[in-house]
Amino acid sequence: MDVETTVRWLKDRELIKEVPQRYARGIDLIDFDLVRSSFHPDCQISGTVISGPLDPYLDWTEKELHKFEATLHFMGNQYIDLEEGADEGHIETWAVAYHMRPEDSDDGDLILGLHYCDDVARFDDRWLITARTARPQWARGAFPAPPEELKSDWHDVDLRHV
């Protein structure tokens, strides 16, 4: 690998790392322009609660986030699979997501450990998520009820045994 190729590869890895972090920042700020800036418009998402095309997924997510007083997505370890000179790659990001409900809520807070498995691709000088699977590892608290047509395969799984 020559120096120029190595520098480009290192820069691409840093740009790819920023994509899930930008998503988490947008979610916690309920800034869906920022959230959408992480995804290609044709992205398909298999989430912890719902699955489907990007727009219905984000529309439902934005509506549900307003039911929480606060959220905090702590993005931890990341693994990047990117070949030298490639325009497509994969990133896995481990996270702990806190969803704090109002004090007077009958439901407790929702806290979960998960990892985001994202296929990414270069579009001009930007990297975007083209497919996402959010794999829950554990959860404490009740998930929001999804619309039946978007319900994720994970929704009814006992996450203590995943």
Sequence and secondary structure as in RCSB ss.txt:
>XXXX:A:sequence
MDVETTVRWLKDRELIKEVPQRYARGIDLIDFDLVRSSFHPDCQISGTVISGPLDPYLDWTEKELHKFEATLHFM
GNQYIDLEEGADEGHIETWAVAYHMRPEDSDDGDLILGLHYCDDVARFDDRWLITARTARPQWARGAFPAPPEEL
KSDWHDVDLRHV
>XXXX:A:secstr
  HHHHHHHHHHHHHHHHHHHHHHHHHHHT HHHHHTTEEEEEEEE SSBEEEHHHHHHHHHHHHTTSSEEEEEE
EEEEEE  TT SEEEEEEEEEEEEE  TT SS  EEEEEEEEEEEEEETTEEEEEEEEEEEEEEES      GGG
B TTTTS GGG 
